[in-house]
Amino acid sequence: MTWTTRSNDDPGDVGRAADQQASVGNELHLHGAILGPVAKPPGIVRQWVQRTGLQDNTATEIFTITTINETGDNDAGVYGVVVEGIVAHGIGPTLEAAVASFRAQFARALNGAASAGNNSAVVESSETAVAASTVATKGIATITMTVVETSEYVQSVKFQVDINGTTVTTADVYLMVSLTYAGFTTPPAIVSAG
């Protein structure tokens, strides 16, 4: 959600009372007093992403984050990303399954010319133990999230799931991605690969 500036109505407009007109002015004053002059306000982008059928122990793109190559050297901005959800092995209404809850985060900074973008290391905040309907049949050994800079404007977020058990099939990843950003002219976009 981004900051939306409201404006006062025409003073003769009876659709908004005088105290509501004053409220708009107060809101703008408080925003400036608390946050200072903000040319490009911060915001949050949230997106549901998923990918099914991941091959065992193979890094697979789950989603991308894209920023815009703006006119001139106006590409600067920063963002932080929190990824949380589940990683499953062998789900279905008649199948045995395993699942782990997962949470990780990383950050990115980009300069105005988009020539020196940099990602932080991925920090895995938490990962539950695996819950399995039949432990010997389906399991998950490890979950690894990585971020690959495919260009200064596109970051590819990949998951590598090492699945195990007597009947190894494929893994599925279901995530909510929350991206908090500041400075960009156009908000970053999150696109699911699946």
N, C-alpha and C positions, 0 to 999 in steps of 0.2 A: 504494500500500500504506500502510495507516495503522498506528499504534502500537496493539498489543493488549496490555492488561494481563493477565498471568497471575496466578492466585491459588494459594495453598498448598492442598493437599488436607487433608482431615480427618486429624489426626495419627495416627489409628488405621488409616488406609487403607494397605494394604500395596502398593498399585498404584504408589506413587512412593516411592523410597528417601529417606532423610533428607538425603543430599547433594543430591538433586534439589530437595527443599524449600528448602534453603539457596540453591541456584542461583536460584530464583525471587526470593528476598529480595535477593540480590546484584544481580540484573538490575534490579530496581526502584530499588535504591540508586544504581547506576551511572548509570541513565537520569536520575535527579534530579540527580546530581552534575555530569554533563556538560552537560545541557540546561537545568538549573534546573527550577523547578516549571512544568510545562506543562499548562494546563487543557485546551487544544484542540491536540493535536499536529499538526505539519505532515504532509503526505502528498503522494502523486503519483497523478495520474489519467492513464492512457494510453488512447488510442482510435485505431483505424484509421478514416479517413474517405475518401470518394471522391465524385466527381461527374463524370459523363460528359456529352458533348453541349453543352459551353459554346460559345455563339455568339462569333464573332470580335470581340475588343476590347469585350466587355460584362462589367461587374463582376457576378459571379454568386456567390451564397452557397454556400459549400462545407460549413461546419459552424457550429454555435452553441455558446456556452458559457453555461450558466445557473447562477446561484446562487439560493438559496431566500430568500423573504421570511419570515424567522423571526418567531415571536411576540415582541412588544415590539421594542425597538431593539437587536436582537442579530444584525445582518446583516454586521458588520464582518469584513474579511479581506483578504488580498492573494494574488495569484497571478502566476506567470510562465509563459509559454507558448513552447514551441519546436515549430516546424512544419517537418517535413522529408519529402521525397518526390520524386515526379517529375511533370512536366507534359508531356503528349504531344499530338501533332497527327497524326490519321489512323492510329490503330493498328488492327490486325486481321491475321488470318493471311494474307490475300492483298493487303494494302495497303502502299503506301509510307508511311513514318512518320518523324516527328522527335520528339526528346525532350530535355529538359533536367532535370538534378537541381537541386533548390531547397531552401534552408533559410532560415528567418526566425524572428524572435522578438518578443514584446512583453510588457508587464506591466500589471496592473490593481490598483488599491487602492479599497476601498469602506468607507465609515464605517458606524457602528452603525445609523443611521437610514436607510441606503441612499439618502441624499439628495445625496451628493457623490462618486459614483464617478468615477474618472478612469483613462483608458488612456494608456500611453506611446505614443510613435510606434513604428511597425513598423520594425524594423531587419532588413534582409536580410543575413544572415550570409554566404551564398554562393549563387552560381548558376553552374552550369557553362556552357560553350559548348554550342551545340545540336549534337546528333548526329543526322544525317539519312541515311536510306537512299538518297534521291535529293535532293540539295540544292535543285535548281531546282523540284522538285514540292511538297515539304512543308518548312515551316520555322516557327520561332518567333522573332518579333522581340523582344518584351518580355513579362515576367511581373511583375505587380504584385499584392501582397497588401495588403488594407486591413481595418481592424476598425471596425465601425459599432456604436455603442451604441444598440440599439433600445429599451432601457429600462435602468434601473439594474441589473436582474437578468439581462438577456440581451444578449450581445455576438455580433454576426454577423460571421463571418470570410469575406471575399470575395476571389476571384481574378479578375483581368482579364488575359486572355491575348491578345496581339496575334499572330495567326498569319498566315503568308504563304506564298508559293509559287504555282505555276501552277494548282494544284488545292486551294484552301482549302476545308476542310470544317469540323470542330468540334474543340475541345480537350477533353482529359480530364485530371483532377487526381486523384492517388493519394497520400495523406499519412498519416504517423504523427504524432499530436499528443501531446506530453508536457506536462502541466500540473502544476507544483509549487505547492502552496498552503499557507497557514498562517492560523489564526484563525477560519475559518468553522466554524459549528456542524455544518453538513451540507456534505460535499465538493461542489465544483462538478461539473457534468455536461457532457460533450461529446456532441453529437448530430450525426451526419452528415446532410447535406441530400440526399445521393444514395444 
